[in-house]
Amino acid sequence: MARYEMRLEPLCEIVAYVSAPIPVGPSSWGIRMIAPIVEGTVEGPRIKATFLPVGADFLLIRADNCLELDVRAALKTDDGAFIYAYYHGIVDLTEAQVQEFLAGRLPAGPELYVTPRFETGHPNYQWLARVQAVGRGSVEPAGDRIKVSYSWYILAA
């Protein structure tokens, strides 16, 4: 038995849509692209919200073919609270998947792993600032947009 076992509790299911990435281009750290968030929903046992169209994923394709996710989003809950959600993650791509992505096509198969964090001033959601969340997701084409789906969990004792 592990000394420090962890248990995951469901936090929410995410479905979001981003527009095609805007190519910023090569930089000192890799190839930067920005994918604006167009819309999305958050559904969970303690939270229901929609994405406001003010966020984006500030993607970075590194020299080792890893795609760094840096997502910053604003949520509005069904009871009127505003929440700032941000998360980082790593997507391990093959060279062929990187080339597809750079050519403007969404590569098949990559899984997304993220660590969401939250900020809010609303008293009903202060608990979000005190949890460690993890998530797993995928991407798929959706017309002229990209559909991003996640299952997010919180670590429980």
N, C-alpha and C positions, 0 to 999 in steps of 0.2 A: 504494500500500500504506500502511496506517495505521502511524503511528510506533510505537504501542503496541498491537499486536494482542492480543486475548484469545481464549482457547479455553475452552470449557466442558466439564467432565467430569461425567457423571451422579453424583449423590450418593445420591438415593433418590426413591422414589415414596411419597407420603403419601395416605392416605384417613382422614379424621376425620369424626366426627359431633358436631354441637353441638345443644343444645336451642334452642328458640325464644328470641330475645333478650329479656332483661329490660329494660324501659324505665326508665332512670334519669331521663331528661327533659332539657329544655333547660338549658344551662349557658353560661358566658361563652365557651366555645370551640365550642359546637355542641350537637347532641343526642346524649347519651351512652346507649349500650345495652351490656349485658353478655350474651354468648352462652357459657354454660358448655360446656366440652368433655366429652362423654359417653364417647367411646371413639375409638380410631383405631389405625392400623398404620403402620409405617415399614418399607419394604423397599428395600434397596440393596446394592451389591456389598460394602460394608464395614460395614454396619450393618443390624440387624433389631431392631425394637423395637415396643412398644405404648405408647399414650398412657395415662397414669394419669388417673383422673377427678378431677383437682384443679386443672385449668387453665381458662382462659377467653379469649375474645376481647373486649377492652374497646373496642368500636366507637365511633367518633365521626363523626357526619354533620355536615360543615362547611357553612357558608353558601354555598360555591361548588359544592355537590352532590358533593363528593368524600367518600368514605367512608374514614376512616383505620382501618387494622387495627393492633391492638396485642395480639398473641397471646403468652400466657405459658403454657408447658406443661411437664409432667414426663413423661419417657420412661423405660421400663425395657427394657433390651436383653435379647435371648434368653439372654445369658450372665450376667445379673444386675446389670449396671451401671445406675446412675441418671444421667440427663442432664437438665439444665435447658435447654430450647429456648425461644427467644423470637424473635419477628420482627415487623417493622413492614411496612406496605405501604399502597398507595393504590389505591382503586377509583374510577374516574371514572364517575359516574352521570349520567343525564339527570334532569331535574326529575320526569318521569313515574316513573322507576325509584325515586327517593327517596320519592315519594308511595306507591308500592306497598309499599316496605319499611316505611314508617311505619304503613301500614295492616295490617301483619302478614303480607304476602305477599312471597315471594321473587321479585324481578324477574328476568326472563330476560336472559341475555346478558352480564352483567358478567364481565370477566376480572380476576383477582387477580395482582398483582405484589408479591413480598415479598423481604426480605433477612434470612434466618435467621442467628442466632448461637447459640453453644452454650457450656455450662459443665458440667464434670464433674471429679470427683476420681479417676475410674477410669483407670489407666494405659493401658488398651487404647483409650481414646477421647480422649486428650489432643490428638490431631491435629485434632479438631473445633474446638478453641479457636483454631487457627492458620489456619483457612481463611476465605475470603470466599465466602459462598454467595448465590445468587439463585434465585428460583423464580417459576413461573407456574402459575396454577390456575384453578379454576372452582367454582361452587356449584350445587347442585340440591336440590329437595325430596326428602325421604326419609321419608314418613309424617309423624309429628309432630316430626321432627328435620330438620336440614339436613346434607347430605353435602358436605364440602369436599375436593376432590382437588387435589394439587399434584405437579409435577415439580420437584425441587430439584437444583441443579447447583453445583459449585464452580469457581471461576476457576483455571485452570492456566496456567503459563508456557509 
